[in-house]
Amino acid sequence: MDFQFSEEQKMVRNMLRNFVDKEIIPNMKEWDEKGHFEPSIFKRLAELGMMGTCIPEKYGGSGMDYNTLAIACEELERGDTAYRTAISVHTGLNSMTLLQWGNEEQKQRILTPQAKGEKVGAFGLTEPNAGSDVAAMNSTAEKKGDYYILNGSKTWISLCDHADHFLVFAYTDKKKKHRGISAFVVERDREGFSSKAIKGKLGIRGGNTGEIFFDNVKIPKENLIGEEGEGFKIAMSALDNGRFTVAAGACGLIMACLEASVKYCHERKTFGKEIGKHQLVQQMIAKMEAGLQMSRLLVYKAGELKNAGKRNTRETSLAKWQACDFANEAANDAVQIHGAYGYSNEYPVERYLRNSKAPVIYEGTREIHTVMQARYVLEYNEDKPLRKMLPPWPFEEEKTEIKS
């Protein structure tokens, strides 16, 4: 495995670091306090070529590799988890899934405007009584001629008030249990569709999260993704993509904790010396650095498998589990290093700690990933492909230059 970044990857990292430093970090304290998500960030990311990072050029994307997407997620989460989440949902869960499962007409009609940043995509799987247990969902889609009539609701949906297209899962045949779930793209302007933001969240307050509702929404058959009954497989493949971006973003949160803590270690003095010279503080700094480097290795390994078009469920699960745990620990240590000041929003580390908890839960809880890894080791998982493989990178011989 080559651990050297290409010139393009270095450019993307520098470009996004500059963007985050200028346009996200200076505003995040205010946005977090107000619970405000800034949709204009999408326009700026589109201008930078980041709304379709690893989508082929022929579908409006930049045609970059999956580890470049990881770099983008890491840098965005260094600014705030809310904006990495937005890209995770738009690109990882929605657009990359359409690339795998959509037909050519759907890729031209739905994926291309998303990759260009003209439309924003979101993902609707979780329901009030169906999280890790996907088959417990209650949403239904009944076929009526050339349409499906969609009823039900989804919760904890990122970009609920801002997305144009939602990749939604519902039962077309509940008797078949998870084999009776199908996937659809639902446009926001469909009659009977509505959304409502969730307030009072512990963290990611600068993100838009909420519920979406379907009241006899007519979905044309052309919006069925894959075949009827393939929804569960499609959802699991989407999670492979989403978990990859979450793991990469967790590296960014560790990096943010490390940067803030190192800065504070040089500023704060106790007992006549910088607190960074105390061994117990050094232990926390060292643990953050180790967590960052180990998490990156796991993420980039999964990314290389994606680049080769190989199955990566096991590797992506491990990366997501460990990187998110490391990020949660890093944020907790960062607050500890800052002492009483870490408990106030005068410094960003209290926001990092609040933000670090959600990724340990969503995209598969820590406990789900623990079980997954154990089952692989014990050989309880059937080694059969669950879904179509990702197209290997490079998608095309020529790649688009990224605007700086």
C-alpha positions as CSV (number, residue, x, y, z in Angstrom):
1,M,0.0,0.0,0.0
2,D,1.3,3.4,-0.9
3,F,1.0,5.9,2.0
4,Q,2.1,8.9,-0.1
5,F,-0.5,11.4,-1.1
6,S,-0.8,12.3,-4.8
7,E,-0.4,15.9,-5.8
8,E,-4.2,16.0,-6.4
9,Q,-4.8,14.8,-2.8
10,K,-2.4,17.3,-1.3
11,M,-4.2,20.0,-3.3
12,V,-7.6,18.9,-2.0
13,R,-6.4,18.8,1.6
14,N,-4.9,22.3,1.4
15,M,-7.9,23.7,-0.5
16,L,-10.4,22.4,2.0
17,R,-8.2,23.3,5.0
18,N,-8.1,26.9,3.8
19,F,-11.9,26.8,3.1
20,V,-12.7,25.4,6.6
21,D,-10.4,27.9,8.3
22,K,-12.0,30.9,6.5
23,E,-15.7,29.9,6.1
24,I,-16.6,27.4,8.8
25,I,-14.5,27.7,11.9
26,P,-15.0,31.4,12.4
27,N,-18.8,30.9,12.3
28,M,-19.2,27.6,14.1
29,K,-19.6,29.0,17.7
30,E,-22.5,31.2,16.6
31,W,-24.1,28.5,14.3
32,D,-23.9,26.0,17.1
33,E,-25.5,28.3,19.6
34,K,-28.3,29.1,17.3
35,G,-28.8,25.6,16.0
36,H,-28.2,27.0,12.5
37,F,-27.2,25.0,9.4
38,E,-25.8,27.2,6.7
39,P,-27.0,25.9,3.3
40,S,-24.7,28.2,1.3
41,I,-21.8,25.9,2.2
42,F,-23.2,23.5,-0.4
43,K,-22.8,26.1,-3.1
44,R,-19.2,26.7,-2.1
45,L,-18.4,23.0,-2.0
46,A,-19.9,22.6,-5.4
47,E,-17.7,25.4,-6.7
48,L,-14.7,23.5,-5.2
49,G,-15.8,20.2,-6.9
50,M,-16.6,18.5,-3.7
51,M,-20.3,17.6,-4.1
52,G,-19.4,14.8,-6.4
53,T,-15.9,14.0,-5.2
54,C,-15.7,10.4,-6.3
55,I,-18.5,10.4,-8.9
56,P,-17.4,9.8,-12.5
57,E,-17.0,12.9,-14.7
58,K,-19.7,11.7,-17.1
59,Y,-22.2,12.0,-14.3
60,G,-21.1,15.4,-13.2
61,G,-18.5,14.4,-10.6
62,S,-14.8,15.1,-10.2
63,G,-13.8,11.5,-10.7
64,M,-11.4,11.4,-7.8
65,D,-10.6,8.3,-5.7
66,Y,-12.2,7.2,-2.5
67,N,-9.3,8.2,-0.3
68,T,-9.6,11.7,-1.6
69,L,-13.2,11.6,-0.4
70,A,-11.8,10.5,3.0
71,I,-9.4,13.5,3.0
72,A,-12.4,15.8,2.2
73,C,-14.4,14.4,5.1
74,E,-11.5,14.6,7.5
75,E,-11.0,18.3,6.7
76,L,-14.7,19.2,6.9
77,E,-15.1,17.5,10.3
78,R,-12.1,19.4,11.5
79,G,-14.4,22.4,11.1
80,D,-17.5,20.8,12.4
81,T,-19.2,17.4,12.3
82,A,-22.3,19.0,10.8
83,Y,-20.7,19.7,7.5
84,R,-18.9,16.4,7.2
85,T,-22.3,14.8,8.0
86,A,-23.8,16.7,5.1
87,I,-21.3,15.3,2.7
88,S,-21.5,11.8,4.2
89,V,-25.3,11.8,3.5
90,H,-25.3,13.6,0.1
91,T,-22.3,11.7,-1.3
92,G,-21.7,8.6,0.8
93,L,-25.2,7.4,1.5
94,N,-27.1,8.8,-1.5
95,S,-25.0,9.6,-4.6
96,M,-22.5,6.6,-4.3
97,T,-25.5,4.3,-3.9
98,L,-27.2,5.7,-7.0
99,L,-23.9,5.1,-8.8
100,Q,-23.9,1.5,-7.8
101,W,-27.6,0.6,-8.2
102,G,-29.2,3.2,-10.4
103,N,-29.9,2.6,-14.1
104,E,-28.5,4.9,-16.8
105,E,-31.6,7.1,-16.9
106,Q,-31.6,7.5,-13.1
107,K,-27.9,8.4,-13.1
108,Q,-28.5,11.1,-15.7
109,R,-31.7,12.5,-14.1
110,I,-30.9,12.2,-10.4
111,L,-27.2,11.5,-9.8
112,T,-25.8,14.1,-12.3
113,P,-27.4,17.2,-10.7
114,Q,-26.4,15.9,-7.3
115,A,-22.8,15.4,-8.3
116,K,-22.7,18.9,-9.8
117,G,-24.2,20.3,-6.5
118,E,-27.4,21.6,-8.3
119,K,-29.5,19.2,-6.1
120,V,-28.8,17.9,-2.6
121,G,-29.4,14.2,-1.7
122,A,-30.3,12.6,1.7
123,F,-31.0,9.1,3.0
124,G,-34.1,7.8,4.8
125,L,-33.8,4.4,6.5
126,T,-34.2,4.9,10.3
127,E,-37.7,5.0,11.8
128,P,-38.9,5.5,15.4
129,N,-39.0,1.8,15.9
130,A,-36.4,0.7,13.4
131,G,-32.8,1.5,13.8
132,S,-30.3,-1.3,13.9
133,D,-33.2,-3.7,13.3
134,V,-33.9,-2.5,9.7
135,A,-36.6,-5.1,9.1
136,A,-38.8,-3.5,11.9
137,M,-39.6,-0.6,9.7
138,N,-43.3,0.3,9.1
139,S,-43.1,2.4,5.9
140,T,-44.9,0.9,3.0
141,A,-45.0,1.4,-0.8
142,E,-48.0,-0.1,-2.5
143,K,-47.9,-0.4,-6.3
144,K,-50.8,1.2,-8.2
145,G,-50.3,1.1,-11.9
146,D,-47.3,3.3,-12.9
147,Y,-46.9,4.6,-9.3
148,Y,-46.1,3.4,-5.8
149,I,-48.1,5.0,-3.0
150,L,-45.7,5.7,-0.1
151,N,-46.9,6.0,3.5
152,G,-44.9,6.2,6.7
153,S,-42.1,8.3,8.3
154,K,-38.4,8.3,8.9
155,T,-36.5,9.9,11.8
156,W,-33.0,11.2,12.5
157,I,-32.7,12.2,8.9
158,S,-29.8,14.6,8.2
159,L,-30.6,17.5,5.8
160,C,-34.4,16.8,6.3
161,D,-35.2,20.5,5.6
162,H,-32.6,21.1,2.8
163,A,-32.3,18.0,0.7
164,D,-34.1,17.8,-2.7
165,H,-33.9,14.0,-3.2
166,F,-34.3,11.4,-0.5
167,L,-33.3,7.8,-1.0
168,V,-36.1,6.1,1.0
169,F,-36.7,2.4,2.0
170,A,-40.1,0.9,2.4
171,Y,-41.9,-2.4,2.3
172,T,-43.4,-3.5,-1.0
173,D,-44.1,-6.9,0.5
174,K,-44.0,-7.1,4.3
175,K,-44.6,-10.9,4.2
176,K,-41.1,-11.4,2.9
177,K,-39.6,-9.4,5.8
178,H,-36.2,-7.9,4.8
179,R,-36.5,-9.4,1.4
180,G,-39.6,-7.4,0.8
181,I,-38.0,-4.0,1.3
182,S,-37.5,-1.7,-1.8
183,A,-35.6,1.5,-2.4
184,F,-37.0,4.7,-4.0
185,V,-35.9,8.2,-4.7
186,V,-38.5,10.7,-3.3
187,E,-38.4,14.3,-4.4
188,R,-39.2,17.0,-1.8
189,D,-41.9,18.6,-4.0
190,R,-44.0,15.4,-4.0
191,E,-47.5,16.1,-2.7
192,G,-47.9,14.5,0.8
193,F,-44.2,14.9,1.7
194,S,-43.3,17.0,4.7
195,S,-40.4,17.4,7.1
196,K,-39.8,18.7,10.6
197,A,-36.4,19.4,12.4
198,I,-35.5,17.9,15.7
199,K,-34.5,20.4,18.3
200,G,-32.6,19.9,21.6
201,K,-29.9,17.7,20.4
202,L,-26.8,17.1,22.6
203,G,-24.4,17.7,19.7
204,I,-24.2,18.5,16.0
205,R,-26.4,21.5,16.8
206,G,-25.2,23.2,13.7
207,G,-26.6,20.4,11.6
208,N,-30.1,20.0,10.2
209,T,-31.6,16.7,11.5
210,G,-35.2,15.7,11.8
211,E,-38.2,13.7,10.6
212,I,-39.7,13.2,7.1
213,F,-43.3,12.1,6.6
214,F,-45.1,10.4,3.7
215,D,-48.9,10.7,3.4
216,N,-50.0,8.9,0.3
217,V,-47.0,10.2,-1.7
218,K,-47.1,9.1,-5.4
219,I,-43.8,7.8,-6.5
220,P,-43.4,7.0,-10.2
221,K,-42.1,3.5,-11.0
222,E,-39.1,5.2,-12.7
223,N,-37.9,6.2,-9.1
224,L,-37.6,2.6,-8.0
225,I,-33.9,1.9,-7.4
226,G,-32.8,-1.6,-8.3
227,E,-35.5,-4.2,-8.3
228,E,-38.4,-4.7,-5.9
229,G,-37.1,-6.6,-2.8
230,E,-33.5,-5.4,-3.3
231,G,-33.9,-2.5,-0.8
232,F,-32.2,-4.3,2.1
233,K,-29.1,-5.1,0.0
234,I,-29.1,-1.5,-1.3
235,A,-29.3,-0.1,2.2
236,M,-26.4,-2.3,3.4
237,S,-24.2,-1.2,0.5
238,A,-25.1,2.4,1.2
239,L,-24.0,1.9,4.8
240,D,-20.6,0.6,3.6
241,N,-20.2,4.0,1.9
242,G,-21.6,6.1,4.7
243,R,-19.6,4.4,7.4
244,F,-16.4,5.0,5.4
245,T,-17.1,8.8,5.3
246,V,-18.0,8.8,9.1
247,A,-14.7,7.0,9.9
248,A,-12.8,9.5,7.8
249,G,-14.6,12.4,9.5
250,A,-13.8,11.0,12.9
251,C,-10.1,11.5,12.0
252,G,-10.8,15.1,11.5
253,L,-12.4,15.4,14.9
254,I,-9.4,13.8,16.5
255,M,-7.2,16.3,14.6
256,A,-9.3,19.2,15.8
257,C,-9.0,18.0,19.4
258,L,-5.3,17.6,19.0
259,E,-4.7,21.0,17.5
260,A,-6.8,22.8,20.2
261,S,-5.1,20.8,23.0
262,V,-1.6,21.4,21.7
263,K,-2.3,25.1,21.4
264,Y,-3.7,25.3,24.9
265,C,-0.8,23.2,26.3
266,H,1.6,26.0,25.2
267,E,-0.6,28.8,26.5
268,R,-1.6,27.5,29.9
269,K,1.0,27.3,32.8
270,T,0.7,25.5,36.1
271,F,3.3,25.1,38.8
272,G,5.6,27.4,36.9
273,K,5.6,25.5,33.5
274,E,3.5,24.9,30.5
275,I,0.9,22.2,31.2
276,G,2.3,20.3,28.1
277,K,5.4,19.5,30.2
278,H,3.3,17.5,32.7
279,Q,3.6,13.8,32.0
280,L,-0.1,13.1,32.5
281,V,-1.1,15.7,30.0
282,Q,1.5,14.3,27.6
283,Q,-0.1,10.9,27.9
284,M,-3.4,12.4,26.7
285,I,-1.7,14.1,23.8
286,A,0.1,11.0,22.9
287,K,-3.1,8.9,23.0
288,M,-4.8,11.4,20.6
289,E,-1.9,11.2,18.2
290,A,-1.9,7.4,18.3
291,G,-5.7,7.3,17.8
292,L,-5.4,9.6,14.8
293,Q,-2.7,7.6,13.1
294,M,-4.3,4.2,13.7
295,S,-7.7,5.5,12.5
296,R,-6.2,6.9,9.3
297,L,-4.6,3.6,8.5
298,L,-7.9,1.8,8.9
299,V,-9.7,4.3,6.8
300,Y,-7.1,4.4,4.0
301,K,-7.1,0.6,3.9
302,A,-10.8,0.5,3.4
303,G,-10.4,3.3,0.8
304,E,-7.9,1.2,-1.2
305,L,-10.3,-1.7,-1.3
306,K,-13.0,0.7,-2.6
307,N,-10.6,2.0,-5.2
308,A,-10.1,-1.6,-6.4
309,G,-13.8,-2.3,-6.5
310,K,-13.5,-4.9,-3.8
311,R,-15.8,-5.8,-1.0
312,N,-14.9,-3.8,2.1
313,T,-17.8,-4.3,4.6
314,R,-15.5,-5.8,7.3
315,E,-12.7,-3.2,6.9
316,T,-15.1,-0.3,6.8
317,S,-16.9,-1.5,9.9
318,L,-13.7,-1.8,11.8
319,A,-12.6,1.7,10.7
320,K,-15.9,3.2,11.6
321,W,-16.0,1.6,15.0
322,Q,-12.4,2.3,16.1
323,A,-12.1,5.8,14.6
324,C,-15.4,7.0,16.2
325,D,-14.3,5.5,19.6
326,F,-10.9,7.2,19.3
327,A,-12.6,10.5,18.5
328,N,-14.9,10.3,21.5
329,E,-11.9,9.6,23.7
330,A,-9.9,12.4,22.2
331,A,-12.7,14.9,22.7
332,N,-13.1,13.8,26.4
333,D,-9.3,14.2,26.9
334,A,-9.3,17.6,25.2
335,V,-11.9,18.8,27.7
336,Q,-9.9,17.4,30.5
337,I,-6.7,19.2,29.3
338,H,-8.6,22.5,29.1
339,G,-9.9,22.0,32.7
340,A,-12.7,24.3,33.7
341,Y,-12.4,26.3,30.4
342,G,-13.1,23.1,28.5
343,Y,-16.5,23.0,30.1
344,S,-17.5,26.3,28.5
345,N,-18.0,27.3,24.9
346,E,-15.2,29.8,25.2
347,Y,-13.1,27.0,23.7
348,P,-14.3,24.6,21.0
349,V,-13.5,21.4,22.8
350,E,-16.9,21.2,24.6
351,R,-18.5,21.2,21.2
352,Y,-16.1,18.5,20.0
353,L,-17.2,16.4,22.9
354,R,-20.9,16.9,22.3
355,N,-20.4,16.2,18.6
356,S,-18.3,13.1,19.2
357,K,-21.1,11.1,20.7
358,A,-23.5,10.8,17.7
359,P,-21.1,9.0,15.3
360,V,-20.6,6.3,18.0
361,I,-24.4,5.6,17.6
362,Y,-25.3,6.3,13.9
363,E,-24.3,4.3,10.9
364,G,-24.3,1.2,13.1
365,T,-23.8,1.5,16.9
366,R,-20.5,0.6,18.6
367,E,-22.2,-2.6,19.7
368,I,-23.4,-3.6,16.2
369,H,-19.8,-3.2,14.9
370,T,-18.5,-5.2,17.8
371,V,-20.8,-8.1,16.9
372,M,-19.9,-7.7,13.2
373,Q,-16.2,-8.0,13.8
374,A,-16.6,-11.0,16.2
375,R,-18.8,-12.8,13.6
376,Y,-16.1,-12.3,11.0
377,V,-13.4,-13.7,13.3
378,L,-15.6,-16.7,14.3
379,E,-16.6,-17.3,10.7
380,Y,-20.3,-17.0,11.3
381,N,-20.8,-14.6,8.4
382,E,-21.4,-16.1,5.0
383,D,-18.8,-14.9,2.6
384,K,-21.2,-14.2,-0.1
385,P,-21.4,-10.8,-1.9
386,L,-24.5,-8.9,-0.7
387,R,-24.4,-6.3,-3.4
388,K,-22.9,-5.0,-6.6
389,M,-19.3,-4.0,-6.1
390,L,-18.2,-0.4,-6.3
391,P,-16.8,0.5,-9.8
392,P,-13.0,0.5,-9.5
393,W,-11.2,3.8,-9.7
394,P,-10.2,5.4,-12.0
395,F,-13.6,5.7,-13.5
396,E,-12.2,7.5,-16.6
397,E,-8.8,8.1,-18.1
398,E,-9.1,11.9,-17.7
399,K,-9.9,13.7,-14.5
400,T,-11.3,17.1,-13.9
401,E,-9.1,19.8,-12.3
402,I,-10.4,21.0,-9.0
403,K,-11.1,24.7,-8.6
404,S,-9.0,26.2,-5.9
